[in-house]
Structure formats: structure tokens, C-alpha cells
Amino acid sequence: MTALFEHSPWVEARADAQGSSGDRHADLMAVVHAASAEEQLALIRAHPELAGKAAIDRTLTAASAAEQASAGLDRLTEDEFARFHALNAAYRARIDFPFIICVRLTDKAGILAAMEARLANDRETEIATAIAQIGEIVRFRLEDAR
């Protein structure tokens, strides 16, 4: 079974320990929202950069590899790769964690536009946005598991 959260089994374990409301996604996201700021940052930082080192050296999780491929991130031109690399670096330098977006809801151009636009956001906004995007990623992964 695909891990719902990147390298963060604690989310599912806590949700399982709390009992079910009947809405698995809501139960999981309640755990994320109740987590400490440090735990939330660790969850965010467990995600790979888009078209980053993990994609090149093939250390992405199977789910991340498939998701990035669905948006064409495994088929970038040299110029596109350079642009992703530069935006990833700028975002990490400014925000201090990887840029996260649910790639299944967009394409290469949309991802690049979002990266550029979100560079203007403050860190607190980006933490909230990253958590919301992780929620969308998890929603798709839950649907895939059905």
C-alpha cells in the first residue's frame, strides 16, 4: 500500500489510535492540524523538491514519482529543468522548506507559475498553503487506494 504521507507514518498511526469519524481524510488532516509546529514542519520537509535531486537519483517514493510524472516533470527540457532548479533554490532560501503543490491539479506551466507567485508569500502563509496542498495530495492517494 502507498504511504499517504511522505516519510511520515506518525500521521496515520495517530489517526488510527484516535478512532474513525467515518471520513478518513478528515481524520488524517485533523491529526496534521493538531500536530505541533515542529511536527508540521517535519511533515512539509519530508516532501521532495519538484524535479529535484530525488527525481534524478530515483529516490522518490513510488507515489511521488508517479505524481511528478503525471505532470510531465520527468520529461523536462534543459531550460525547464534549470528553471525548476532555480525556483526550488529561491523558494528554499526564502521559505526554508521545499515548495509543495498537488501536481495532479495542474501542469508544468501551472507549477512554475505557482512557484513564482508563491515566492512573494510570507513563511506562515506558505506553511498553511503547504499543509493544504499535502491534504490534496493525500486525498488523491486515498482515492487511488480504493
N, C-alpha and C positions, 0 to 999 in steps of 0.2 A: 504494500500500500504506500502511496505517496505521502510523504510528510506534508502536512498542511502549512506549517510554519518553517521557514528556513532555519535549520540547525537550532531549533527552539522547542524541543519536546515538552518543556515545562508548561506551555500554554495548554496543550491538550490534556496533560496529566492533571492540572488544576481544575480544568473544566469537568473532567471525568470524576474527580473527587467531590465536586460540588453538587452533583446530580443534574439531571436534564430538565430544562423547561419545555422541551419538545422542539426547540429551534436551535440546532447545533451551532449555526453561525453566530447567533446572538449570544449563546453561552460562551463560545470561544472569545468573541470580541469583548464581552463583559470582563473576562479574565485579563485581557490586554489592557483595557481601560482602568482596571483596578490595580494593575501592576505598578510598582514604584517607577519613578522617573529613570532610575538606573536600569531597571529591567526593560523598560520600553526602549531605551537607547540601545541596549544589547540586542534586542529583537530587531531593531532597524539595522544595526550594524552587521547582523548575521546575513543580510541580503548582499548578493554580489552586485558589482557595478554592471551596468548595461554595456554589452560589447567590450567588457574589460578583460583583465588578465585571466580570470577563471574561465571565460569563454574560449580564450586562446589555448590555455593549457588543459582544457577539457576537465576541469574540476568542478564545474557547475553540477548541482543536483539534477537528476533527470527531469524533474518538473521545470526547473529554471531554464534548462537547455531547450526544452520543447517550447516553453513560453517565448523565449527570446527568438527562437527560430520562427515561430508563428508571426512575429512582427518583422521578419526579414533581417534580424540583427546578426544572423550567421552568414549573411551574404552582402556584406558592406564593401563598397568601393574603398580604395585607399583614402580618398578625400573624406568620405563619410566616417571611416574609422578614425581618422585624425580629428574630425570634428567631435565625435563622441568622446575620444580620449581627452581633448582639451576641455570640453564641458564637464566631464566627470571630475577632472582635476580641479577646475574652478569651483565647482559645487562642493567638493570635499574640503577644499581650502576654506571656503566661506562658511559652510554649514557644519562640517566635521562629521559627516556620515554619508553613505552612498545615496545617490538620487534614486528614489523608488517611485515607480509608476506601474500600474497594471497594464502591461503591454498588450494584453488581449483586447483592450478597449481602444487601441489606436494603431498607428503605423510608424515607420521610421521618421517621417516628416513631423508627425504629431508629437513624437517623443522628443525630438530635437527642439521643437518649438516650446514644449513644456519645460524642458531643461533650461532654455534661455529665459523664459518668463519667470520661472520659479527661483532663479538666481537672485532676483530682486527681493524675495521674501525674507523676513527675519527667521531666525532659527526656531522660535516657538511655533510659528505658522508651519514651517516645514516638518516639525515633529508631528503636529496634528495631521498634516497632509500625508506624510509617510504612513502613519498608522491607518488612516482612511484607505490609502492605496493597498496596504497589506490586507486590509479587510476585503477589498475587491478581489485580490489575488486568491485569498482563502475561499471566497465564495465560489469562484470558478473551480478551484481544486476539489471542493466538496461536491460540486455538480459532476465533475469528472469521476469521482469515486462511486457515484450512484450507479 
